[in-house]
């Protein structure tokens, strides 16, 4: 799928201009035997400049096609009926009335669904870290309140929705656990995240806490959160013989294709997933029951199927963030030095998935301390499986940790920024690894000056504006820089000076395709308009996932690697008659639509000339760029220093966030315009977590009670204040292009900054999110 298809001729620059624009082709640190990418040191070109998203005009015109916007002849529309008990079996399922309703083509249930294997990765039923044991619509078993029990297919969506309401189920309920208190009484189990145990102990933290002259020891609670992307989950599905085509909204097309292939006993090459645009993901746009049910229904009736989850359907089928109960205890000396740092607690999980909320992961590398006790344990409840949600672990873990640090600062009488800086670690405090780069102190100083932190009232509840109490709070945010394999790129360079870059990437609105085009244009020495980007399709090589804030940098590394391979191919084509004869790829740079020797730009030849003499219209090169083992020898993170000003009405308790500033340390910023949007979006999501977001869960029957945007509150225009964003822009010399992730760091720490500002305004400490009127 091309984003930019305008072709322009490449310009020929003067020799001095060419020298200035040369991009050395030495491979970056993700290419075996390579050195850090010289683009880190480059002060020209597109990287680091603000570029508008190339898909913006398509979306404004309505020309960007989403999963539910692919028309297919003969298509039928699907609607789901959901269970209403948390555990048991279907004693009787009456679909006769639904099947006889106007326009209905078929009703699929466990009684007539095609045979399917249990899926093995990501979704309502599977685990996040291993094989699943839950089949989808293969028996009469009910595992959570909201599990799909029937798929109605009709000629229109309205007919399908109506008929789904006519499905009648009678259940045989079985004992279930839907109370958090009851789940705790049954006993916790050690938590495991991404195959790693969620526990760290260094020294005797409990003893050192007891001996510390100053301490804080509190319980902090966060509720369930549900995903509410602008685009509800949807798929348009068609079979062509034994080949399956799915137009989906997905963050992981390659993994999804392999998993669905296994479900239907197909080879991965028989399943094609296309996901050109995703209207918000945040961890939720993976493989869930609806895509598999839609494929099974299409197979049953022999017609294409469009399945779009209603907003309620998203709450019933798609997991979110689970609830947590966290203890944070810090013991400190008179000068604020941390003797002991304890962060432990519980997260709820289901019997059929393995996705605890890993709330200690940010604490592991946040602060220096003499001793640590960190652990996440899980308790089991019969409910919808939880899943990744923006900054899983860090988002809620930083609320507890950063609130506790603020409480300790009050007890010590030390400014909360100063307390954090005094406990700044020189190396990763729990792993002992050196930081690849860490400039959070610079971020704190720049943010405090810009925000006007010096104007903060030292004593809580002392600053007023009429009936409004005014306060300021701060917090640190952190998110790891994940180095995942699977990034790949394919560059096709045409004789007319146009290049197409195909990457195994996904575009959820964060600007990945735009940044990819920028990297490719800089590497190739071409104008941005001469570069097209293809992505979001399993026909493209690679298996990267849009998650963990690692996609953009990983894809950038793959583009650099593919460009290096392309140069090698071009030099072969150039042959002995070229001014470049005898040169190796490491001696050559790209500039103005051609190649030139690094230290002698008079030895150059255009792409058109090389391909013309070789009598080829194009040349293609592909490369995968997996992180080398040496990258694992560094502790890598994005950081933020967050500042919040709130106004709390002394009469009504209404809270308004009046100002917010995020000062970020995320390595080199590749595209300031899209990065600023990502930072602000994360902050807005954090404001919702702080003040309003909560999934209401009926502990009598395990049913979500507010499955709509009318009842599940998220920030709207009037809730969002002026948000200022700044960053250090200091490149990390150990990462591709010097960049860290920016997608998830924005939300971390925000809830704590708000809670700490509310304390400064009112003197009331809230440790239970969300901070609503009744708690104030």
Beta strands, then each sheet from edge to edge (+ up, - down):
strand 1: 23-24
strand 2: 76-82
strand 3: 88-94
strand 4: 104-108
strand 5: 141-142
strand 6: 148-154
strand 7: 168-173
strand 8: 189-190
strand 9: 192-193
strand 10: 196-197
strand 11: 199-202
strand 12: 214-222
strand 13: 234-240
strand 14: 243-248
strand 15: 271-274
strand 16: 305-308
strand 17: 324-332
strand 18: 338-349
strand 19: 371-380
strand 20: 434-435
strand 21: 464-465
strand 22: 468-480
strand 23: 488-494
strand 24: 499-503
strand 25: 531-534
strand 26: 588-591
strand 27: 594-597
strand 28: 600-606
strand 29: 618-624
strand 30: 634-635
strand 31: 637-649
strand 32: 655-665
strand 33: 697-698
strand 34: 703-704
strand 35: 722-727
sheet 1: 1+ 26- 27+ 28-
sheet 2: 4+ 6- 2+ 16+ 13- 14+ 15+
sheet 3: 5+ 3- 7+
sheet 4: 8+ 19- 11+
sheet 5: 8+ 19- 18- 17+ 12-
sheet 6: 9+ 10-
sheet 7: 20+ 30+
sheet 8: 21+ 22- 31+ 32- 35-
sheet 9: 25+ 24+ 23- 29+
sheet 10: 33+ 34-
end
